[in-house]
Amino acid sequence: YAAPDGRSLAEATAEMDRYRVDLEREAGRPVESWEEHPEPCERTKMTTPKKEPWFLAGSGELTVEPADQPAVLAGLRRWWQSRGYEIVTSEHGRLVATDPGTGAGTTLWTVERPDIVYVHVKSACMRPAEGEDPGYEGI
């Protein structure tokens, strides 16, 4: 998921939704409890809108029985590799797939329930469209 400069929140949301649908297809199951929200690329002490770069974040859960997780995660790895993503497993066991050209990425992990794989998607940083400042909405 990569959004160019001047992308509106509506356009970025539509693109994020297409990525989520593709991820669901590759995982073979829906992402449940999906939520999206814009955030500023850099947190500052200022809370006044200032037309700074922002990104769209999305998060949810995949229900995957522990015995099925290796196959599901292997399929997602292949999909990300086909898209040119860099894939690493962090020291905390999180699977992180990042588009090296944009910084957009997806992180997967399990914590509380062994049958839930948490999903966090982050778009590339982008400049707001004319008349919008989505990175500062709700701050």
N, C-alpha and C positions, 0 to 999 in steps of 0.2 A: 504494500500500500504506500504510494508516494503521491503527494499532492503538490502541485506547483504553486508558486507565489500567486497571491490574489484569489485563492480558492475560497468560495463562500462556505459557511458552516453547512448549508444544505447539500452542496456538492460533495464536501468531504464526508458527510454522514452517509450519503448514497454510496460513495466509493468504499467506505468502511463496511457498510452492510453487504456489498458484493463480496468483499474479502471474507467476511464472516460466513456467508453462504458457501463459498469455496472451501473454507476450512471445515465446515460441517460435512460437506460432501467427501472431503479427503479423510476425515475422521470416522465417517459412517454413522454419525449421530449428531443430534442438535446441540448447540451451545445454549445452555439454559441460564436463566437469570441474567441475560445480556443487558448491559447498560453502557451508554456512551456519554462522554462529556469532554468539552474542550478545556485545555489548560495552557497557561503561558509556558513558553520554552525555558525561560529563566525566571525563577522566583526572585522578586525584589521586594523591598520594604514598601514600595509605592503601591497603592491600591487604586490609583486613578487610571482609567483606560488611557493607553498611549499608543495604540496601533502597533504593538510589538508582535514578533513571531509567536505562533501558537501551534499546538498539535492537538489531535483528537485521540482520546484514549477510550478503549473499549474493554470490558471485562465480563467474564461469565464462567460457567462451569461445564465440563464434559463429564457425564457419568460413564465411567469405564471400569469394569471389574478388573481387579489387580492382575488376573491371569491374562486378560486381553490387552493390557497396557503396552507390553513390548511390541506387539503387532501394530497397534494403533499409532504409537510414537514412531515406529520405523516407517510407516506410511507417510506420516507428516514430515519426517526428515527427508524422504525422497522427494516429496512435493516441494519443500523449501529449496532443496538442492537444485531441482529443475528450474526454479525461479532465480537461481544465482545467489541465494542467501548464504551467509556465513552462519554455521551452527556450532554452538559450544554447549557443554554441560558445565554449569557453575559449580563451585566448591560446595554449595548447599544443595546440589542435586536438581537445580532448575535447568530446563532445556530452553536455550535462548537462540532464536533465529533472527538474524538482522540483515536487512538489505544494505550492503556496503556502500551503495551509491547515495542513499538518502538517510540512512539511520533509522528508518522505519523498522519495527520489529514486533516479534511475538515471544512471550515467555510462558512456559507451562510448568506447573509444579503441583505436588500433592503435599498436604499438611495434616489437616484434621481427620479427614475420612479417606481411607485407602481407595475407595471407589470413585472419588471425585478428583478430576484433574482441573486445576484452576487455569484460566486463560486470561492473559493480559496482552492487548494489542495496542501499539503506539504508532501513530502516523509519523511521517516526516514533519519537521517544523516548516511552517509556511507563513507568509505574510497574509494578513486579513484582506478580504475583499473590500472594496469601497463601501463605506457606511457600516462596516462591522468591526467588532473588536472581541471575537469570541474567547480569546485567551483570558480575558478579564471579567467575563460574565460569572457572576456568583462569588467573586472574591470579596 
